[in-house]
Amino acid sequence: MKKVIKAQNVEFCYTIEGKGTQAVILMHGWGCNHTTLASIEQLLTEYFTVYNVDFPGFGDSSEPTTVWGVEQYTTLIEHLVQAEKITAPILMGHSFGGRVGIVYASRNDVTKLVLIDAAGVKPARSLKYYFKVYSYKTYKRLLPLIVGRKRAEDIINRYRKRVGSSDYNNASPMMRSIMSRVVNEDLCHLMPKIKCPTLLIWGENDTATPVADARKMERLIPEAGLAVFKSAGHYSFLDNPYQFAAVIRSFLNDEMNNDKM
């Protein structure tokens, strides 16, 4: 069943499947939508009521009209929990969805948290990186004065397509601004505040959010455990679905058995 709620000046879409007493909220990564997590949803609907969201700017949800950070996305999940009268959900977040899971679990009652190749640790930046970023900003500001606004836009767009990530290049101007904001948010200070049992699932070959991030999260989150899948990448749940299913069933064994009783 598909539902829409209106909050924070957006239309927020999500699906509801299953009839279990315990709620699970699935949160996708950047550039994706709820269909990316369809295999996880299918794994869980026998035991839980599964809420699978389209974050604003993706899928069927409308785009924010201002530059959101992780806080605004998290507040929207809080709206969903309140609207659906959910008590202590299980949260599962992949990549960007993990950011939202971290913030939500740091200040709300959560039964269990699953972070899958999750973002949230700000990467260490080299001097070369900062030189490149600030050179680009200066270039972007001065070029219109030299060649005119229209030609400058064409040159900058060609440069962006050549060096930018596919997520960035495929996004609208608003979502590019939001992406630039959220990727630079370091959530490490919130991780010690997460009190629920937490499972970290990672691909050993993940280059977007490397295993070093997972190990840092494992140290900072009080009740965290880490499972690393060999030969898997940033989409570890798709690269190794059988191991993923086994690990999830083990972690949620008590909740699955409770709904079967």
N, C-alpha and C positions, 0 to 999 in steps of 0.2 A: 504494500500500500504506500502510495506517495502522498506526502503532506507538505504544506507550505506554511510558514509563520512569517509575519512581518515584524521586524525589530531592527533598531539601529539604522533605519532608512534603507533596508535591503529586504528582498524576498529570499528567505532561507529555505531551501528544499532538502528533504531527506526522505528515505524510505523506512518502513517498519515491516519486519518479517519475523515470524516465530511467535510462540505463545508462552514462553517461559516466564516465571515470576521475576527472575533476575534480568536486568537490562544491561546490554552491551552497546556501547557507542563506538562506531568505527569512524576514523578520521584519516582521510587520504593525504597524499603528499602534494607538493606544489606541481601545478601543470596537469594534475589528474582530476578525477571525479570519483563518485561513489562506485562506479563500475570496476575501477581498478581493484577494489577490495572484495569483489563478488565471490571469489573462492573462499575467503575467510568467512563471509556471511553464510555461505552454504554449509560450512563446517559447523557453525554455531546455532543455526535456527532450530535444530531439533531440541536444544536445551535452553535457549534464551530468547528473549525478545530483543531483536537486533535493530538498532537505529544506525543507518548508514548515510552519512551526510554528504552534501555538495557544499563545500565552503564557498562563501560569496566570491564571485569572480570566476567560478568554475562550474561545470555541469549546468544544471538548470537554475542555479541561484544567481541573483542579479549581482552586478559589480558594485563595490563600495563607491560612494561619491566623494570620499575623502581618503587620505593616505592612512590606512589602518596599520597597526602593529599587531603583535601576537595578542596583546591585551584585548583588543576589540574582537578578535576571532574567539578568544576564550570566553568573553562575556556572552557571545552569541550561543555557545554551548551551554552556558548557565541558563540562558533564556529557554533553550530546548528542554533542559532538565526540569525547569520549573513548569513549563507549559504541559509537559507529558506526565508531571507528578512522579518523577523518577527518584528513587532513594538509593544513594550509594551505588552508582553504576560501576560496571567494569569498563575501563577505557582502553582502546587499542588505537595507537597512532603510528602511521608510517611516515617517515621523513618529516615534512612540515607538520603533519598531524601529530607527531611526537612532541613538537614544541607546545602545541595547544594542550596536549595531555600533561606535560610537565607543569605548566602554569596552573591548569585546573586542579590537578592533584595536590599542588602545594598549598591550596587554600580551601579545598572542599572535601567532603566525605566521599571516599572512593573505596570500593571493595578490593579491586586489584587493578594494576596498571601494566599494560604491555606496550613497550616501546620497540618498534621495528625499524632498524636502520634510521634511527631518529636524529633529527637536527636539534640543536640547543647549545652546543659547545662552539663558541666563536673560534674560528681557526686562527692560528698564529699567522701573521702577515709579515712578509719580508719587506725590506726597504725598496726592493724592485717593484713590488706590488703597489706600495704607496706612491712611488714615483710615477708609475703608469696611471694610477687613478687620478692624481692631481694634475698630471700633464693633460689627461683627457678633459678634465673639467676646465682647465685654462684654455685649451684648444677649442672647446665647445663655446666658450664665452667670447673669445676673440675672433673666431673665424667669420661670423656674420658681419663684423666691422670691416673685414678685409675683402670678402667676395660677395657680400649680400646675403640676406636671410634665406632666400629660397635655395640658392646654390649651396650654402652652408649646410642646410638640412639634408640635401642629397648626399653630400660628402660624408656627413656624420652618420647617416643611415647606412651607407655602404661600409663604413668602418665598423659600425656596430654589428652588422651581419657577419663580418669577417672574423671578429674577435670575441663577440659576445656568446653566451650560452644559448642553447636552443630555447630553454624556458624563457629567458629574457627577450630574445628576438621575437618569439611567437606571442608575447603578451601585448596587451593594450598599453598606452602611455600610463594610465592609472595603475595597472597591475605591475608595470615595471617599477614605478615609484614605491609601491607596497613591497615588492620583492626586495628592492634595495634596502628598505628599512628592516624587514624581518630577518634577512640573512645576517645582519650585523648585531642582532640582539643576543647577548650571552645570557643564558639562563642558569648558569652554574650556581649562582647564589640562592636559587629557589630549590635546588635538588635536595639539600638536607632537610627541607620542610616536608618532603613527601613521606608520609608515615605508613602507607599501604604496601603490601607485598608487590614487588615490581619485577617483571621479567624483561630482560633486554635480549632481543633476537637480532643477530647481525650476520651479514655475509662477509667472509674473510677478505674478499676482493672488492669490497665497497670503497670506491674512490670519492664519492660525494660526501659521505659521512664515515670516515675511516674508523676501523676497529679501535684505534686509540681513543676516539670520542666515547665509545661504549665503555671502555675500561675506566675512563674518568667518571662517567655516570655511575658505574658500579661502585666506585669508591665513595661518591658523594651521596648517593641515595641509600638511606639506612638499611632497607630490607630488599636490596636488589641482587639478582642473580643474572649471569650472562651465559647465553648459548650462542656459539659462533659456528656457522655452517660453512664447511669447506667448499671451495670452488663456487661460492655464491657471491653475487654482487649487491647492488643497492636495493634490488627487489628480491631479497632473500626468500620471501614467502612464495614467490613465483618460481624462483630458481630451484628450490628444494621443497616442494609442497608436502611430500610425505614426512620428512623430518619435521617440518613446521607443524603439521597436524599432530604429530606425536608429542612434541614439546608443549603445544597449547593444551592438549588433552591432559597431560600430566599436571600442568600448572593450574588448570581450572577443574581438576578432578572433583574436589569437594562440591563446587557449585553445580557441576553437571549431575552429580549424584543426588544433590538436594532437589533438583527439579524433576528427577526421575522418581522420587519417592511419593 
